[in-house]
């Protein structure tokens, strides 16, 4: 009787493992699995792996561009408002 319970538990655990594996395989690959760096970037070894400078510079450039566009639209909107009055 105890062998049946042990086999049933093992069967249940194995099937749960297969189901979880199947569900995890449905997910896409993680973009964070390998650090992405442009080919011409400075290679600082493990420091670039810990602190991803190329990615930080890319995000900083996008953020500065977005802020610049925001202020440009804001100034243009103020000019249009003044011109209409």
C-alpha positions in Angstrom: 0.0 0.0 0.0 2.8 2.4 0.9 4.5 1.6 -2.5 1.4 2.7 -4.3 1.2 6.0 -2.4 4.9 6.7 -3.1 4.5 5.8 -6.8 1.4 8.0 -7.1 3.2 10.9 -5.4 6.2 10.5 -7.7 3.9 10.3 -10.7 2.1 13.5 -9.6 5.4 15.4 -9.0 6.8 14.3 -12.3 3.7 15.4 -14.2 3.7 18.8 -12.3 7.4 19.1 -13.4 6.5 18.4 -17.0 3.6 20.8 -17.0 5.8 23.6 -15.5 8.5 22.9 -18.0 6.0 23.1 -20.8 4.6 26.4 -19.5 8.0 27.9 -19.2 9.0 26.9 -22.7 6.0 28.9 -24.0 7.6 32.1 -22.7 9.9 34.0 -25.0 13.6 34.1 -24.3 14.7 36.7 -21.8 16.3 39.8 -23.3 18.4 40.0 -20.1 20.0 36.6 -20.5 23.0 38.0 -22.4 24.1 41.6 -22.0 23.7 43.5 -25.2 26.5 45.8 -26.2 27.2 47.4 -29.6 30.1 45.9 -31.4 32.2 49.1 -31.3 31.7 49.7 -27.6 34.4 49.9 -25.1 35.0 46.5 -23.4 35.6 47.0 -19.7 35.3 43.3 -18.9 33.4 42.3 -15.9 32.6 46.0 -15.1 30.5 46.3 -18.3 28.7 43.1 -17.2 27.9 44.5 -13.8 27.1 48.1 -14.9 26.0 48.0 -18.6 27.5 51.3 -19.8 26.5 51.0 -23.5 22.9 50.3 -22.5 22.9 53.1 -20.0 24.2 55.6 -22.6 21.5 54.5 -25.1 18.8 54.9 -22.5 20.2 58.3 -21.5 20.2 59.4 -25.1 16.6 58.4 -25.6 15.6 60.1 -22.4 17.4 63.4 -23.3 15.8 63.3 -26.8 12.3 62.7 -25.3 12.8 65.6 -22.9 14.1 67.8 -25.8 11.0 67.0 -27.9 8.7 67.7 -25.0 10.2 71.1 -24.4 10.1 71.9 -28.1 6.4 71.1 -28.3 5.8 73.0 -25.1 7.5 76.1 -26.5 5.7 75.8 -29.8 2.3 75.4 -28.0 3.0 78.6 -26.0 3.9 80.5 -29.2 0.7 79.4 -30.9 -1.3 80.4 -27.8 0.3 83.9 -27.8 -0.2 84.3 -31.5 -3.9 83.6 -31.2 -4.4 86.1 -28.5 
